[in-house]
Amino acid sequence: MASIWIAIAPTFLLIVLGFGLRRGGIPSVEFWNINDRIVYWVFMPALFFAKISAVDLHSAPLGDFAFILYAGLFGAIAFGWIMQKLCGYDPAQGTCVIQGASRFNTFVGLAIAGSLFGNEGLQIAVLGSALLVPVVNVSIVTLMASMLGGGQGGRVLATVKELLRNPLILSIAVGMVFNLLGWHEIPVLHETARVLGQGTLPVMLLCVGANLRLDGLDAAVGPVIWATVGKLLVFPALVFAAVYIVHPQEIVAQVAMIYAALPVAVSAYSLARQMRADAPLMAAMITAQTIAAFVTIPLTLALMAILYG
């Protein structure tokens, strides 16, 4: 497990560095806001497009991979929904529990997969994002709209419009179209996308840290605990069970477990705020899970390694 911890330590150190730099005003708050937009609109879409358009889909383990990832995702969503019902949380808190139990930080996942397994791991992680990102966004937005009820019509419409112009989802769709058409290597276009993608991982990790918020840590403890249990225990346990059933190639299993063990995405805060859920509570979940994941990710990956050992 020590080797896993050492391999992923730089990922978390970059997150901590990003947090410290922004809180120290270095170089400026506006700098980090601009970097966020560049990562979101340029670097990540370029990486997704370059990888997805070039991958050999015929040899990719998409069926088994999808089964494993969706078993964890929908099981975690169900866990969050059940727990918020049993605990009697109001919809603003309940939707945060569901988000906190099921959404994942794609940026951190790509960085860890690349650190542990090199380009092959990064390639599989991008495929995992292609399978998960559209599904989790549509599922969570739909569920939140139904739970938060009246007055959500306009916000749901605005959120749907944002999803339709989400650069990550669009880059996944365009990459799939290019792949299916056999346009795997277009001169200049693919090389430009690869160059942009190469600069993605360190910048996006700094931005993840810069976006962590401590101002919500005094939020309700119960919802934070249940969301953390759902995301860092239930999600990995369900993925582990699905891997045990399917028993895919080890690198596929490990990348699936990386997604299962990731902390909740920073973007969950923006969605909670946009749909008028409990945004400070969501901020507390993001920060708590990001800290806890530094311990839980090596543990879950070591457990998966034992299964294949």
Contacts in CASP RR format, 6 or more apart in sequence:
PFRMAT RR
TARGET T0000
AUTHOR 0000-0000-0000
METHOD contacts of the structure
MODEL  1
MASIWIAIAPTFLLIVLGFGLRRGGIPSVEFWNINDRIVYWVFMPALFFA
KISAVDLHSAPLGDFAFILYAGLFGAIAFGWIMQKLCGYDPAQGTCVIQG
ASRFNTFVGLAIAGSLFGNEGLQIAVLGSALLVPVVNVSIVTLMASMLGG
GQGGRVLATVKELLRNPLILSIAVGMVFNLLGWHEIPVLHETARVLGQGT
LPVMLLCVGANLRLDGLDAAVGPVIWATVGKLLVFPALVFAAVYIVHPQE
IVAQVAMIYAALPVAVSAYSLARQMRADAPLMAAMITAQTIAAFVTIPLT
LALMAILYG
1 298 0 8 1.000
1 299 0 8 1.000
1 301 0 8 1.000
1 302 0 8 1.000
4 116 0 8 1.000
4 297 0 8 1.000
4 298 0 8 1.000
4 301 0 8 1.000
4 302 0 8 1.000
4 305 0 8 1.000
5 298 0 8 1.000
7 115 0 8 1.000
7 116 0 8 1.000
8 112 0 8 1.000
8 115 0 8 1.000
8 116 0 8 1.000
8 294 0 8 1.000
8 297 0 8 1.000
8 298 0 8 1.000
10 115 0 8 1.000
11 108 0 8 1.000
11 111 0 8 1.000
11 112 0 8 1.000
11 115 0 8 1.000
11 205 0 8 1.000
12 294 0 8 1.000
14 111 0 8 1.000
14 202 0 8 1.000
14 205 0 8 1.000
14 206 0 8 1.000
14 209 0 8 1.000
15 108 0 8 1.000
15 205 0 8 1.000
15 206 0 8 1.000
15 208 0 8 1.000
15 209 0 8 1.000
15 212 0 8 1.000
15 290 0 8 1.000
16 209 0 8 1.000
17 206 0 8 1.000
17 209 0 8 1.000
18 205 0 8 1.000
18 206 0 8 1.000
18 207 0 8 1.000
18 208 0 8 1.000
18 209 0 8 1.000
18 210 0 8 1.000
19 209 0 8 1.000
19 210 0 8 1.000
19 212 0 8 1.000
20 26 0 8 1.000
20 209 0 8 1.000
21 27 0 8 1.000
21 32 0 8 1.000
21 206 0 8 1.000
21 210 0 8 1.000
22 29 0 8 1.000
22 32 0 8 1.000
22 209 0 8 1.000
22 210 0 8 1.000
22 211 0 8 1.000
32 207 0 8 1.000
32 210 0 8 1.000
32 211 0 8 1.000
35 203 0 8 1.000
35 206 0 8 1.000
35 207 0 8 1.000
35 210 0 8 1.000
36 207 0 8 1.000
36 210 0 8 1.000
36 211 0 8 1.000
38 203 0 8 1.000
39 107 0 8 1.000
39 200 0 8 1.000
39 203 0 8 1.000
39 204 0 8 1.000
39 207 0 8 1.000
40 167 0 8 1.000
40 168 0 8 1.000
41 167 0 8 1.000
42 196 0 8 1.000
43 196 0 8 1.000
43 197 0 8 1.000
43 199 0 8 1.000
43 200 0 8 1.000
43 203 0 8 1.000
43 204 0 8 1.000
44 107 0 8 1.000
44 167 0 8 1.000
44 168 0 8 1.000
44 171 0 8 1.000
44 200 0 8 1.000
44 204 0 8 1.000
45 167 0 8 1.000
45 168 0 8 1.000
45 170 0 8 1.000
45 171 0 8 1.000
46 171 0 8 1.000
46 192 0 8 1.000
46 193 0 8 1.000
46 194 0 8 1.000
46 196 0 8 1.000
46 197 0 8 1.000
46 200 0 8 1.000
47 110 0 8 1.000
47 126 0 8 1.000
47 193 0 8 1.000
47 196 0 8 1.000
47 197 0 8 1.000
47 200 0 8 1.000
48 126 0 8 1.000
48 129 0 8 1.000
48 130 0 8 1.000
48 168 0 8 1.000
48 171 0 8 1.000
48 172 0 8 1.000
48 175 0 8 1.000
49 171 0 8 1.000
49 174 0 8 1.000
49 175 0 8 1.000
49 178 0 8 1.000
49 193 0 8 1.000
50 190 0 8 1.000
50 193 0 8 1.000
50 194 0 8 1.000
50 196 0 8 1.000
50 197 0 8 1.000
51 122 0 8 1.000
51 123 0 8 1.000
51 126 0 8 1.000
51 127 0 8 1.000
52 126 0 8 1.000
52 127 0 8 1.000
52 130 0 8 1.000
52 171 0 8 1.000
52 172 0 8 1.000
52 175 0 8 1.000
52 176 0 8 1.000
52 178 0 8 1.000
52 179 0 8 1.000
53 174 0 8 1.000
53 175 0 8 1.000
53 176 0 8 1.000
53 178 0 8 1.000
53 179 0 8 1.000
53 183 0 8 1.000
53 184 0 8 1.000
53 190 0 8 1.000
54 179 0 8 1.000
54 184 0 8 1.000
54 185 0 8 1.000
54 190 0 8 1.000
55 123 0 8 1.000
55 126 0 8 1.000
55 127 0 8 1.000
55 179 0 8 1.000
57 179 0 8 1.000
57 180 0 8 1.000
60 124 0 8 1.000
60 127 0 8 1.000
61 248 0 8 1.000
61 249 0 8 1.000
61 252 0 8 1.000
62 127 0 8 1.000
62 131 0 8 1.000
64 246 0 8 1.000
64 248 0 8 1.000
64 252 0 8 1.000
65 124 0 8 1.000
65 127 0 8 1.000
65 128 0 8 1.000
65 131 0 8 1.000
65 248 0 8 1.000
65 252 0 8 1.000
65 256 0 8 1.000
66 131 0 8 1.000
67 242 0 8 1.000
67 246 0 8 1.000
68 239 0 8 1.000
68 242 0 8 1.000
68 243 0 8 1.000
68 246 0 8 1.000
68 248 0 8 1.000
68 252 0 8 1.000
68 253 0 8 1.000
68 256 0 8 1.000
69 128 0 8 1.000
69 131 0 8 1.000
69 132 0 8 1.000
69 239 0 8 1.000
69 256 0 8 1.000
69 259 0 8 1.000
70 131 0 8 1.000
70 135 0 8 1.000
71 238 0 8 1.000
71 239 0 8 1.000
71 241 0 8 1.000
71 242 0 8 1.000
72 235 0 8 1.000
72 238 0 8 1.000
72 239 0 8 1.000
72 242 0 8 1.000
72 260 0 8 1.000
73 102 0 8 1.000
73 132 0 8 1.000
73 135 0 8 1.000
73 136 0 8 1.000
73 139 0 8 1.000
73 235 0 8 1.000
74 139 0 8 1.000
75 102 0 8 1.000
75 234 0 8 1.000
75 235 0 8 1.000
75 238 0 8 1.000
76 101 0 8 1.000
76 102 0 8 1.000
76 230 0 8 1.000
76 231 0 8 1.000
76 234 0 8 1.000
76 235 0 8 1.000
76 238 0 8 1.000
77 98 0 8 1.000
77 101 0 8 1.000
77 102 0 8 1.000
77 139 0 8 1.000
77 140 0 8 1.000
77 143 0 8 1.000
79 101 0 8 1.000
79 230 0 8 1.000
79 234 0 8 1.000
80 94 0 8 1.000
80 97 0 8 1.000
80 98 0 8 1.000
80 100 0 8 1.000
80 101 0 8 1.000
80 102 0 8 1.000
80 226 0 8 1.000
80 227 0 8 1.000
80 230 0 8 1.000
81 98 0 8 1.000
81 143 0 8 1.000
83 97 0 8 1.000
83 101 0 8 1.000
83 226 0 8 1.000
83 229 0 8 1.000
83 230 0 8 1.000
84 93 0 8 1.000
84 94 0 8 1.000
84 95 0 8 1.000
84 97 0 8 1.000
84 98 0 8 1.000
84 223 0 8 1.000
84 226 0 8 1.000
87 222 0 8 1.000
87 223 0 8 1.000
87 226 0 8 1.000
89 97 0 8 1.000
89 223 0 8 1.000
91 147 0 8 1.000
91 148 0 8 1.000
91 149 0 8 1.000
91 277 0 8 1.000
92 148 0 8 1.000
92 276 0 8 1.000
92 277 0 8 1.000
92 278 0 8 1.000
92 281 0 8 1.000
93 220 0 8 1.000
93 223 0 8 1.000
93 277 0 8 1.000
93 278 0 8 1.000
93 281 0 8 1.000
94 147 0 8 1.000
94 223 0 8 1.000
94 277 0 8 1.000
95 143 0 8 1.000
95 144 0 8 1.000
95 147 0 8 1.000
95 148 0 8 1.000
95 272 0 8 1.000
95 275 0 8 1.000
95 277 0 8 1.000
95 278 0 8 1.000
96 223 0 8 1.000
96 227 0 8 1.000
96 268 0 8 1.000
96 272 0 8 1.000
96 277 0 8 1.000
96 278 0 8 1.000
96 281 0 8 1.000
96 282 0 8 1.000
96 285 0 8 1.000
97 223 0 8 1.000
97 226 0 8 1.000
97 227 0 8 1.000
98 140 0 8 1.000
98 143 0 8 1.000
98 144 0 8 1.000
98 147 0 8 1.000
99 140 0 8 1.000
99 144 0 8 1.000
99 227 0 8 1.000
99 264 0 8 1.000
99 268 0 8 1.000
99 271 0 8 1.000
99 272 0 8 1.000
99 277 0 8 1.000
99 282 0 8 1.000
99 285 0 8 1.000
100 227 0 8 1.000
100 228 0 8 1.000
100 230 0 8 1.000
100 231 0 8 1.000
100 264 0 8 1.000
100 268 0 8 1.000
100 282 0 8 1.000
100 285 0 8 1.000
100 289 0 8 1.000
101 226 0 8 1.000
101 227 0 8 1.000
101 229 0 8 1.000
101 230 0 8 1.000
101 231 0 8 1.000
101 234 0 8 1.000
101 235 0 8 1.000
102 136 0 8 1.000
102 140 0 8 1.000
102 230 0 8 1.000
102 231 0 8 1.000
102 235 0 8 1.000
103 136 0 8 1.000
103 140 0 8 1.000
103 231 0 8 1.000
103 264 0 8 1.000
103 265 0 8 1.000
103 267 0 8 1.000
103 268 0 8 1.000
104 132 0 8 1.000
104 136 0 8 1.000
104 231 0 8 1.000
104 259 0 8 1.000
104 260 0 8 1.000
104 262 0 8 1.000
104 263 0 8 1.000
104 264 0 8 1.000
104 265 0 8 1.000
105 208 0 8 1.000
105 262 0 8 1.000
105 263 0 8 1.000
105 264 0 8 1.000
105 265 0 8 1.000
105 266 0 8 1.000
105 290 0 8 1.000
106 129 0 8 1.000
106 132 0 8 1.000
106 133 0 8 1.000
106 168 0 8 1.000
106 262 0 8 1.000
106 265 0 8 1.000
107 201 0 8 1.000
107 204 0 8 1.000
107 205 0 8 1.000
107 207 0 8 1.000
107 208 0 8 1.000
108 205 0 8 1.000
108 208 0 8 1.000
108 262 0 8 1.000
108 263 0 8 1.000
108 293 0 8 1.000
109 125 0 8 1.000
109 258 0 8 1.000
109 259 0 8 1.000
109 262 0 8 1.000
110 122 0 8 1.000
110 125 0 8 1.000
110 126 0 8 1.000
110 129 0 8 1.000
110 200 0 8 1.000
110 201 0 8 1.000
110 204 0 8 1.000
111 201 0 8 1.000
111 204 0 8 1.000
111 205 0 8 1.000
112 258 0 8 1.000
112 297 0 8 1.000
113 121 0 8 1.000
113 122 0 8 1.000
113 124 0 8 1.000
113 125 0 8 1.000
113 255 0 8 1.000
113 258 0 8 1.000
114 121 0 8 1.000
114 122 0 8 1.000
114 125 0 8 1.000
114 201 0 8 1.000
116 254 0 8 1.000
116 258 0 8 1.000
116 301 0 8 1.000
117 124 0 8 1.000
117 251 0 8 1.000
117 254 0 8 1.000
117 255 0 8 1.000
120 251 0 8 1.000
121 251 0 8 1.000
121 255 0 8 1.000
124 251 0 8 1.000
124 252 0 8 1.000
124 255 0 8 1.000
125 255 0 8 1.000
125 258 0 8 1.000
125 259 0 8 1.000
128 255 0 8 1.000
128 256 0 8 1.000
128 259 0 8 1.000
129 168 0 8 1.000
129 172 0 8 1.000
130 172 0 8 1.000
130 176 0 8 1.000
132 259 0 8 1.000
133 168 0 8 1.000
133 169 0 8 1.000
133 172 0 8 1.000
134 169 0 8 1.000
134 172 0 8 1.000
137 163 0 8 1.000
137 166 0 8 1.000
137 169 0 8 1.000
138 163 0 8 1.000
140 271 0 8 1.000
141 156 0 8 1.000
141 159 0 8 1.000
141 160 0 8 1.000
141 163 0 8 1.000
141 271 0 8 1.000
141 275 0 8 1.000
144 271 0 8 1.000
144 275 0 8 1.000
144 277 0 8 1.000
145 152 0 8 1.000
145 153 0 8 1.000
145 155 0 8 1.000
145 156 0 8 1.000
145 159 0 8 1.000
145 275 0 8 1.000
148 275 0 8 1.000
148 276 0 8 1.000
148 277 0 8 1.000
152 275 0 8 1.000
155 274 0 8 1.000
155 275 0 8 1.000
155 276 0 8 1.000
156 275 0 8 1.000
158 274 0 8 1.000
159 271 0 8 1.000
159 274 0 8 1.000
159 275 0 8 1.000
163 169 0 8 1.000
178 184 0 8 1.000
178 186 0 8 1.000
184 190 0 8 1.000
208 266 0 8 1.000
208 290 0 8 1.000
209 290 0 8 1.000
211 266 0 8 1.000
211 269 0 8 1.000
212 266 0 8 1.000
212 286 0 8 1.000
212 287 0 8 1.000
212 290 0 8 1.000
213 269 0 8 1.000
213 283 0 8 1.000
213 286 0 8 1.000
213 287 0 8 1.000
214 287 0 8 1.000
215 280 0 8 1.000
215 283 0 8 1.000
216 280 0 8 1.000
216 281 0 8 1.000
216 283 0 8 1.000
216 284 0 8 1.000
216 287 0 8 1.000
217 283 0 8 1.000
217 284 0 8 1.000
217 287 0 8 1.000
217 288 0 8 1.000
218 284 0 8 1.000
219 278 0 8 1.000
219 280 0 8 1.000
219 281 0 8 1.000
219 283 0 8 1.000
219 284 0 8 1.000
220 281 0 8 1.000
223 281 0 8 1.000
223 285 0 8 1.000
224 281 0 8 1.000
224 284 0 8 1.000
224 285 0 8 1.000
224 288 0 8 1.000
227 264 0 8 1.000
227 285 0 8 1.000
227 289 0 8 1.000
228 285 0 8 1.000
228 288 0 8 1.000
228 289 0 8 1.000
228 292 0 8 1.000
231 262 0 8 1.000
231 263 0 8 1.000
231 264 0 8 1.000
231 289 0 8 1.000
232 261 0 8 1.000
232 263 0 8 1.000
232 289 0 8 1.000
232 292 0 8 1.000
232 293 0 8 1.000
232 296 0 8 1.000
233 296 0 8 1.000
235 260 0 8 1.000
235 261 0 8 1.000
236 257 0 8 1.000
236 260 0 8 1.000
236 261 0 8 1.000
236 296 0 8 1.000
236 300 0 8 1.000
238 260 0 8 1.000
239 256 0 8 1.000
239 257 0 8 1.000
239 259 0 8 1.000
239 260 0 8 1.000
240 257 0 8 1.000
240 260 0 8 1.000
240 300 0 8 1.000
240 303 0 8 1.000
240 304 0 8 1.000
240 307 0 8 1.000
242 256 0 8 1.000
243 253 0 8 1.000
243 256 0 8 1.000
243 257 0 8 1.000
243 304 0 8 1.000
243 307 0 8 1.000
244 307 0 8 1.000
247 253 0 8 1.000
248 256 0 8 1.000
250 304 0 8 1.000
250 305 0 8 1.000
250 308 0 8 1.000
253 304 0 8 1.000
253 307 0 8 1.000
253 308 0 8 1.000
254 301 0 8 1.000
254 304 0 8 1.000
254 305 0 8 1.000
257 300 0 8 1.000
257 301 0 8 1.000
257 303 0 8 1.000
257 304 0 8 1.000
258 297 0 8 1.000
258 301 0 8 1.000
260 300 0 8 1.000
261 293 0 8 1.000
261 296 0 8 1.000
261 297 0 8 1.000
261 300 0 8 1.000
261 301 0 8 1.000
262 293 0 8 1.000
262 297 0 8 1.000
263 286 0 8 1.000
263 289 0 8 1.000
263 290 0 8 1.000
263 292 0 8 1.000
263 293 0 8 1.000
264 285 0 8 1.000
264 286 0 8 1.000
264 289 0 8 1.000
265 286 0 8 1.000
266 286 0 8 1.000
268 282 0 8 1.000
268 285 0 8 1.000
268 286 0 8 1.000
269 279 0 8 1.000
269 282 0 8 1.000
269 283 0 8 1.000
269 286 0 8 1.000
271 277 0 8 1.000
272 278 0 8 1.000
272 279 0 8 1.000
272 281 0 8 1.000
272 282 0 8 1.000
273 279 0 8 1.000
273 282 0 8 1.000
END
